Amino acid sequence: MGKPRRYRNCLYQGKKEIKVDVIVYRERSFKEPWFLLVPSGKEDILSTERVVELYRRRMNIEVTFRDFKSHLGVRGLSLRVRKGQRLDRLLGVIVLTYILLLALGISEIGISLRKRIEILRPKARHGTRRTLSVLTVSLFAISDTFLLTRDNLINILTECFNWLEREKVFLLPSF
């Protein structure tokens, strides 16, 4: 790895001159160096190494996202993937999302949430007193960031896949 170099108190001019620190960093595998601008005088909270590490993470996310978009065929390269294939993939993602939302709505979280927010009809209509659909309950659940934690989401997905396997909707490979 290369060693980053920090140039302090440089003047950056857009609409007005602003003092910034410029961090230049290059590794052997890079085609071009990174020129990273950070606020001047903030080295105590934005050390040179920290800025390079944060930017490296950002680049990793960006590259991963670009690769993911390419894999889905939504990156604008219509030569590789025809419009019909992109629409099939989009429809597949929508259907999978819908299934996962329904699974959330009937999960323990959905049932618990329904008990707290649903106001039942006085008389049954269409055979039920319920006023909220499973989908509506799940949409409430995903809008509550305290309710839908990472652990809860993992539990719901596990529960969903176990149900799909029990019902033989599809068979999961054994690991």
C-alpha positions, -999 to +999 in steps of 0.1 A: +000+000+000+011+036-006+014+062+020-011+090+020+002+126+020-018+155+035-014+190+022-028+214+048-046+248+044-049+247+006-073+272-009-102+257-028-121+281-049-157+276-060-179+307-053-156+317-025-122+305-013-123+278+013-094+264+033-092+226+029-067+199+034-059+178+004-050+141+009-033+124-020-032+087-019-021+061-045-015+023-044+004+004-071-028-011-084-045+023-089-047+038-124-050+073-108-044+087-073-072+097-050-074+134-042-095+137-011-107+171+002-114+175+039-121+205+061-089+223+072-080+221+109-100+189+116-072+165+117-081+155+153-114+140+141-105+133+105-070+119+106-053+112+072-055+074+077-091+076+088-101+096+057-084+071+034-101+042+052-135+059+049-130+066+012-118+030+006-151+018+022-171+042+001-153+030-031-159-006-021-197+001-017-197+019-050-179-009-069-201-035-053-233-015-062-220-010-098-214-048-101-248-056-086-265-032-111-246-049-139-256-083-127-293-073-126-290-057-160-301-023-149-268-004-155-279+008-189-260-018-209-290-029-230-267-047-254-261-075-228-296-078-214-327-073-234-356-053-221-377-084-216-350-099-194-347-067-173-385-067-169-385-103-158-358-096-132-377-065-120-409-085-117-390-112-098-377-087-073-412-072-069-427-107-063-400-116-039-404-083-020-442-089-019-437-124-005-413-112+022-437-084+032-465-110+035-442-131+056-435-101+078-472-094+082-479-129+095-448-132+116-447-127+154-438-091+148-468-086+125-492-103+149-479-083+178-481-050+159-516-059+147-528-063+183-515-028+191-527-008+161-558-025+146-593-013+155-617-042+148-650-036+131-681-038+153-696-064+129-679-088+106-677-079+070-667-105+044-663-130+072-639-109+093-638-080+117-603-071+107-596-037+092-559-041+082-545-064+056-514-085+062-496-062+037-507-031+056-494-045+089-461-053+072-458-018+057-463-004+092-436-027+105-410-018+080-416+019+087-407+014+123-369+012+126-371+002+162-394-027+155-376-040+124-341-045+137-315-066+119-321-095+143-358-094+138-354-093+100-331-123+101-356-142+122-385-133+098-365-144+068-355-176+085-391-182+095-403-175+059-377-198+043-385-226+068-422-222+060-415-223+022-395-254+027-421-271+049-448-264+023-425-277-004-428-244-023-392-249-033-365-270-018-335-253-002-301-268-008-286-285+023-254-269+035 
